[in-house]
Amino acid sequence: MHERKTTQNKASIIRRLVNLKYKDGRSVTEHLSDFQGLINQLTNMQMVLDDELQALVLLNSLPDSWDTLVVSLSNSTPQCVLSLDIVKDSMFDEEARRKEQGVVAESEALVSEYHGRNSNRKFHM
């Protein structure tokens, strides 16, 4: 009975791991924490996923909007082996890049909105 429960638990955690999806706008740190929590649960059940498999599962958790990162990582791996650290570092870099672009996009939008308002005003002298 105990073995069946352990097998069910493993299957449940693997299902959660494979179905884990990052949502744009969410913190990469939070996503990695959820991912690592599931990996730790499997490890505690003597089910160890090697580094490359973890890296590939983590890449699989990224949405379509991150495809450029996924493709570039897939094409640039030395000896065709992806490491978990490379994927994590790349996710943090991408998050920072997107935040920076978001700030730039927001400031450009505010500038154009400001110019739009000013051009619609008529100056009376």
C-alpha positions in Angstrom: 0.0 0.0 0.0 2.8 2.4 0.9 4.6 1.8 -2.4 1.4 2.5 -4.4 0.9 5.8 -2.5 4.5 6.8 -3.2 4.1 6.0 -6.9 0.9 8.0 -7.0 2.7 10.9 -5.2 5.6 10.7 -7.7 3.2 10.7 -10.7 1.3 13.7 -9.2 4.4 15.7 -8.7 5.8 14.9 -12.1 2.4 15.9 -13.6 2.6 19.2 -11.7 6.2 19.7 -12.8 5.5 19.1 -16.5 2.4 21.3 -16.4 4.1 24.1 -14.6 3.9 27.2 -16.8 5.5 30.6 -16.3 3.1 33.5 -16.8 4.4 36.7 -18.3 4.6 39.4 -15.7 5.2 37.0 -12.8 8.6 37.1 -11.0 11.1 34.6 -12.4 12.3 34.1 -8.8 8.8 32.9 -7.8 8.6 30.5 -10.9 12.0 29.1 -10.1 11.0 28.6 -6.5 7.9 26.6 -7.5 10.0 24.6 -10.0 12.7 23.9 -7.4 10.1 22.9 -4.8 8.7 20.2 -7.1 12.3 19.0 -7.9 13.0 18.8 -4.2 9.9 16.8 -3.5 10.9 14.2 -6.2 14.5 14.1 -4.8 13.1 13.4 -1.3 11.3 10.4 -2.9 14.6 9.2 -4.3 13.7 10.3 -7.8 16.5 12.4 -9.1 16.2 14.2 -12.5 19.6 15.0 -14.0 20.7 18.6 -14.6 20.0 18.5 -18.4 16.5 17.0 -18.0 15.7 19.7 -15.3 17.0 22.4 -17.7 14.8 21.1 -20.6 11.7 20.8 -18.3 12.3 24.4 -17.1 12.6 25.6 -20.7 9.4 23.8 -21.5 7.6 25.8 -18.8 8.2 29.1 -20.6 5.3 30.6 -22.7 5.4 31.2 -26.4 6.4 34.8 -25.8 9.8 33.5 -24.6 10.4 31.4 -27.8 13.4 33.6 -28.8 15.2 32.7 -25.6 14.3 29.0 -25.9 15.5 28.8 -29.5 18.7 30.8 -28.8 19.5 28.6 -25.8 18.8 25.4 -27.8 21.0 26.5 -30.6 24.0 27.7 -28.5 24.5 24.9 -26.1 28.1 23.5 -25.9 28.2 19.8 -26.9 24.4 19.9 -27.2 24.0 19.7 -23.5 21.9 22.4 -21.7 22.6 23.1 -18.0 20.0 24.2 -15.5 22.3 27.1 -14.4 22.4 28.5 -18.0 18.6 28.3 -18.3 18.1 30.1 -14.9 20.7 32.8 -15.6 19.1 33.4 -19.1 15.7 33.7 -17.5 16.9 36.3 -15.1 18.6 38.2 -17.9 15.5 38.1 -20.0 13.3 39.2 -17.1 15.7 42.2 -16.6 15.7 43.0 -20.3 11.9 42.9 -20.5 11.6 45.2 -17.4 14.0 47.6 -18.9 12.2 47.6 -22.2 8.9 48.0 -20.4 10.2 51.1 -18.6 11.6 52.5 -21.8 8.3 51.8 -23.6 6.3 53.4 -20.8 8.4 56.5 -20.8 8.2 56.8 -24.6 4.4 56.4 -24.4 4.2 59.2 -21.8 6.4 61.5 -23.9 4.3 60.9 -27.0 1.1 61.4 -25.0 2.5 64.6 -23.6 3.4 65.9 -27.1 0.0 64.9 -28.4 -1.7 66.9 -25.7 0.5 69.9 -26.3 0.0 69.9 -30.1 -3.7 69.9 -29.7 -3.6 73.2 -27.7 -3.8 76.5 -29.3 -1.7 79.3 -27.9 -3.4 82.7 -27.6 -1.2 85.7 -27.4 
